[in-house]
């Protein structure tokens, strides 16, 4: 089977090299756009968002007991508590669809149930409190409220559906996790030390990922102005904690787990960013293979087709934190319907082509496909309902 896959890859590369018209201006522009998008991603998101997320994932893998994850997020956990926490996590973590991946991978591999893990995966980028406030201020309070309610409901409903579809498999997985649970050694740190350590890690991620508000005034902009001072202070505190509270074995295992997550996720993310840039270009550009005027023509009105197109395009495009709002502002000005706007807001921030590739490596083809289809269907239906209400 592996030899057949190698042959298929070689054949695909050969056919692409033979037939793609690289001298065509649109193809040249889209290839350039793909690498510009990768450069922008590396500059704006890898250092600020992904690296802190990798270190948090490594910390989860090493310093949170498997028993704790199973107790609060496992198959036998209290459903209301598990889904409540998972579905509102994005209000604290201002992360994009890619930054949430190491955190999702960490808790899922540690024993979290499929349903709560999926709810966390969706809610992390979808319920970003800053993005919801910006949506309400720029696009209208109705769209802001609809986005917030839709995101919370989506996270819970999609998580419950995924858990129902794989209930037997999840029960077996939970029993295997309990059987293989390694007896935890005596804690080296007190509970408040562990909580302080994780709080500092999360705050580093929150402030490092803090996006520039559209208005150069107010509380959110004040936080943006001092965010790097906050990050610097938090790094000093973290350095003291690691030096005083952790031994050499802990530090080595933490870095080793962080590196494992980076190796697994970064190559797929980079490949996905290149593909997204090639097809649709950067959010502020129209140099991708799919012309922006086609997109604008397809998402006008509130038809089933318009909402479905908005959901699918939103799921494929990559949105950095907060960038979806100005993009939608431009699309609405070009004739996009209110329903498709909500559909894109509900599908876009939580999914992207790079994000899908990584989810597939964790969950496999079938579960990933079902998750993507559920997001697209629910976003489409929500867009149609909202479009008819506001009309």
C-alpha positions in Angstrom: 0.0 0.0 0.0 2.8 2.4 0.8 4.5 1.8 -2.5 1.2 2.5 -4.3 0.9 5.8 -2.3 4.5 6.7 -3.3 3.7 6.0 -7.0 0.5 8.1 -6.8 2.5 11.0 -5.3 5.2 10.8 -7.9 2.6 10.6 -10.7 0.7 13.7 -9.3 4.0 15.7 -9.0 4.9 14.7 -12.6 1.5 15.6 -14.0 1.5 18.9 -12.2 5.0 19.8 -13.4 4.0 18.8 -17.0 0.7 20.5 -17.3 0.5 23.5 -14.9 0.9 26.7 -17.0 3.5 28.3 -14.8 4.0 31.2 -17.2 0.4 32.3 -16.9 0.1 35.6 -15.0 -2.7 34.3 -12.7 -0.7 31.2 -11.8 2.4 33.2 -11.2 0.5 35.6 -9.0 -1.2 32.8 -7.0 2.1 31.0 -6.4 3.7 34.3 -5.1 0.6 34.8 -3.0 0.9 31.4 -1.4 4.5 32.1 -0.2 3.5 35.6 0.9 0.8 34.1 3.0 3.2 31.6 4.5 5.6 34.4 5.3 2.8 36.4 6.9 1.8 33.3 8.9 5.4 32.7 10.1 5.8 36.3 11.1 2.5 36.9 12.8 1.4 33.6 14.2 4.2 31.1 14.8 6.1 33.1 17.4 3.2 34.9 18.9 0.6 32.1 19.0 1.8 28.6 18.1 5.0 28.4 20.1 3.2 29.4 23.4 0.5 26.9 22.4 3.1 24.1 21.9 4.6 24.8 25.3 1.1 24.6 26.9 0.4 21.3 25.1 3.8 20.0 26.3 2.9 21.0 29.8 -0.5 19.3 29.6 1.2 16.1 28.4 3.7 16.1 31.3 2.2 17.9 34.3 -1.6 17.2 34.2 -2.5 13.7 35.3 -4.4 11.5 33.0 -6.8 10.8 35.8 -7.7 14.5 36.0 -8.4 14.8 32.2 -10.5 11.7 32.3 -12.4 12.8 35.4 -13.4 16.2 33.9 -13.4 15.5 30.1 -13.5 11.7 29.7 -16.4 9.6 28.5 -17.7 9.1 32.0 -17.3 12.7 33.0 -20.3 14.8 34.0 -21.7 15.9 30.7 -22.9 19.4 31.7 -19.6 20.3 33.3 -17.5 18.9 30.5 -19.4 20.5 27.6 -19.9 23.8 29.5 -16.2 24.3 30.1 -15.2 23.1 26.6 -17.8 25.3 24.9 -16.9 28.6 26.5 -13.1 28.1 26.6 -12.6 30.5 23.6 -13.7 33.5 25.7 -10.4 33.2 27.6 -8.1 31.9 24.8 -7.9 34.5 21.9 -6.6 31.9 19.5 -7.1 31.1 15.8 -8.1 27.8 14.2 -4.4 26.7 14.1 -3.3 27.8 17.5 -6.0 25.7 19.2 -4.6 22.5 17.6 -1.8 21.7 20.0 -4.1 22.3 22.9 -6.8 20.0 21.4 -4.2 17.4 20.6 -2.8 17.5 24.1 -6.1 17.0 25.9 -7.4 14.4 23.4 -4.2 12.3 23.7 -4.4 12.6 27.5 -7.8 10.9 27.5 -10.4 13.6 26.9 -13.6 12.2 25.3 -14.2 12.9 21.7 -17.3 15.0 22.3 -15.7 17.5 24.8 -12.5 17.6 22.8 -14.4 18.5 19.7 -16.4 21.1 21.6 -13.1 22.6 22.7 -11.6 22.4 19.2 -14.6 24.4 17.8 -15.1 26.8 20.6 -11.4 27.9 21.1 -11.3 30.1 18.0 -15.0 30.6 17.5 -15.9 32.2 20.8 -13.0 34.7 20.9 -14.5 37.5 23.1 -12.5 40.2 21.3 -13.7 39.0 17.9 -17.4 38.9 19.0 -17.1 42.5 20.4 -15.5 43.7 17.2 -18.2 41.9 15.2 -21.0 43.7 17.1 -19.3 47.1 16.8 -18.4 46.9 13.2 -21.1 44.6 11.6 -24.0 45.3 14.0 -25.1 44.0 17.4 -27.5 41.5 15.8 -24.7 39.7 14.0 -22.5 39.9 17.1 -25.2 38.3 19.3 -26.0 35.7 16.6 -22.3 34.8 16.3 -21.9 34.3 20.1 -25.0 32.2 20.6 -24.4 30.2 17.4 -20.8 29.4 18.4 -21.7 28.2 21.9 -24.6 26.1 20.6 -22.4 24.7 17.7 -19.7 23.6 20.1 -22.1 21.6 22.3 -24.3 20.2 19.5 -21.4 19.1 17.3 -19.6 17.6 20.3 -22.7 15.6 21.3 -23.3 14.4 17.8 -19.7 13.2 17.4 -19.9 11.5 20.8 -23.1 9.8 19.8 -21.8 8.6 16.5 -18.7 7.0 18.1 -20.2 6.1 21.5 -19.1 2.5 21.4 -15.6 3.4 20.3 -15.4 6.1 22.9 -16.5 3.6 25.6 -13.8 1.2 24.5 -11.2 4.0 24.4 -12.2 5.2 27.9 -11.8 1.6 29.3 -8.4 1.2 27.6 -7.3 4.6 29.0 -8.3 3.5 32.5 -6.6 0.1 32.2 -3.4 1.7 30.9 -3.4 4.6 33.3 0.0 4.8 34.9 0.0 5.3 38.7 0.9 8.9 39.3 4.1 9.5 41.2 4.0 11.8 44.2 3.5 15.4 43.2 6.6 17.5 43.2 4.7 20.7 43.4 1.7 21.9 45.3 -1.7 22.5 43.7 -1.3 26.3 43.8 2.1 26.0 42.2 0.7 24.0 39.3 -2.2 26.3 38.9 0.0 29.4 38.9 2.3 27.8 36.3 -0.5 27.0 33.9 -2.1 30.4 34.5 1.2 32.1 33.5 1.5 30.0 30.4 -2.1 30.8 29.3 -1.6 34.5 30.0 1.5 34.5 27.9 -0.5 33.0 25.0 -3.4 35.5 25.5 -1.2 38.6 25.5 1.1 37.4 22.8 -1.8 36.7 20.5 -3.7 39.9 21.4 -4.6 41.5 18.0 -4.6 45.2 17.2 -8.1 46.7 17.6 -9.5 48.6 14.7 -9.9 51.8 16.8 -6.7 53.3 18.3 -8.5 54.1 21.5 -10.2 52.5 24.5 -9.4 49.6 26.9 -8.6 46.9 24.3 -6.2 49.2 22.5 -4.5 50.1 25.8 -4.0 46.4 26.5 -2.5 46.0 22.9 0.0 48.8 23.6 1.4 47.2 26.7 1.0 43.5 25.6 4.8 42.9 25.1 5.6 44.4 28.5 3.1 42.0 29.9 4.6 39.1 28.0 8.1 40.1 29.1 7.0 40.2 32.8 5.2 36.9 32.5 8.3 35.2 30.9 10.4 36.4 33.8 7.9 34.9 36.3 7.8 31.7 34.2 11.6 31.5 34.2 11.6 31.8 38.0 8.9 29.1 38.4 10.8 26.7 36.1 14.1 27.3 37.9 12.7 27.0 41.4 9.9 24.5 41.1 11.0 22.1 38.4 14.0 19.7 38.4 16.1 18.9 35.3 14.0 15.8 34.4 10.8 17.9 34.4 12.4 20.6 32.2 13.8 18.1 29.7 10.5 16.1 29.4 8.5 19.4 28.9 10.8 20.6 26.1 10.8 17.1 24.5 6.9 16.9 24.5 6.7 20.5 23.1 9.1 19.5 20.3 7.0 16.4 19.5 3.8 18.5 19.1 5.7 21.0 16.9 7.1 18.2 14.6 3.6 16.7 14.2 1.7 19.9 13.6 3.9 22.5 11.9 4.7 20.7 8.6 1.0 20.1 8.0 0.1 23.7 8.9 2.7 25.1 6.6 1.5 22.9 3.7 -2.1 23.9 4.4 -1.3 27.7 4.5 0.5 27.4 1.1 -2.5 25.6 -0.4 -5.0 28.1 1.0 -2.8 31.0 -0.2 -2.6 29.4 -3.7 -6.3 28.9 -4.0 -7.7 32.1 -2.5 -4.8 34.3 -1.7 -4.4 36.4 1.5 -7.5 37.8 3.0 -6.6 41.4 1.8 -5.6 40.2 -1.7 -7.5 38.8 -4.7 -4.5 37.2 -6.4 -5.5 33.5 -5.7 -6.6 31.1 -8.3 -10.2 31.7 -7.3 -11.1 35.3 -8.3 -12.7 37.3 -5.5 -15.5 38.6 -7.8 -16.7 35.0 -8.1 -17.0 34.7 -4.4 -18.9 38.0 -4.1 -21.3 36.9 -6.8 -22.0 33.5 -5.1 -22.7 34.8 -1.6 -25.3 37.5 -2.4 -28.8 37.1 -1.0 -29.9 34.5 1.5 -30.4 31.4 -0.7 -29.3 27.9 0.3 -26.6 28.1 -2.3 -25.3 31.4 -1.0 -25.1 30.1 2.6 -23.6 26.8 1.6 -20.9 28.6 -0.5 -20.1 31.0 2.4 -19.8 28.0 4.8 -17.5 26.0 2.5 -15.3 29.0 1.6 -15.1 30.0 5.3 -14.1 26.5 6.2 -11.3 26.5 3.6 -9.9 30.0 4.1 -7.4 30.8 6.9 -8.5 33.7 9.2 -6.0 35.1 11.6 -7.6 36.2 14.9 -9.9 39.3 14.3 -9.2 39.4 10.5 -12.5 37.9 9.6 -14.4 41.1 10.6 -12.8 43.6 8.2 -13.0 40.9 5.4 -16.7 40.5 6.0 -17.2 44.2 6.1 -15.8 44.4 2.6 -17.9 41.5 1.4 -21.1 42.9 2.9 -20.3 46.2 1.1 -20.0 44.2 -2.1 -23.5 42.7 -1.8 -23.0 39.7 0.6 -26.2 38.7 2.4 -26.6 38.8 6.2 -27.2 35.1 6.4 -24.1 34.1 4.4 -22.1 36.5 6.6 -23.1 34.6 9.7 -22.5 31.3 8.0 -19.0 32.4 7.2 -18.4 33.7 10.8 -19.5 30.3 12.2 -17.5 28.1 9.8 -14.5 30.3 9.1 -12.7 31.0 12.4 -13.1 27.4 13.6 -11.9 25.7 10.4 -9.3 26.2 7.8 -7.4 24.1 5.3 -4.3 23.9 7.5 -6.4 23.1 10.5 -8.2 20.2 8.7 -4.8 18.6 7.8 -3.8 18.5 11.4 -7.2 17.3 12.7 -7.0 14.4 10.2 -3.6 13.4 11.6 -5.1 13.2 15.1 -8.6 11.8 14.4 -8.3 10.1 11.0 -10.1 10.6 7.8 -13.7 9.6 8.8 -14.0 11.6 12.0 -12.4 14.7 10.4 -14.8 14.5 7.4 -17.8 14.2 9.7 -16.7 17.2 11.8 -16.2 19.3 8.7 -19.5 18.4 7.3 -21.3 19.0 10.6 -19.8 22.5 10.8 -20.7 23.3 7.2 -24.3 22.1 7.5 -25.0 23.8 10.8 -23.4 27.1 9.6 -25.5 26.9 6.4 -28.8 26.3 8.3 -27.9 29.0 10.9 -27.2 31.5 8.1 -30.5 30.8 6.4 -32.5 31.1 9.6 -30.7 34.3 10.6 -31.0 35.8 7.1 -34.8 35.2 7.1 -35.1 36.7 10.6 -33.3 40.0 9.9 -34.9 40.3 6.5 
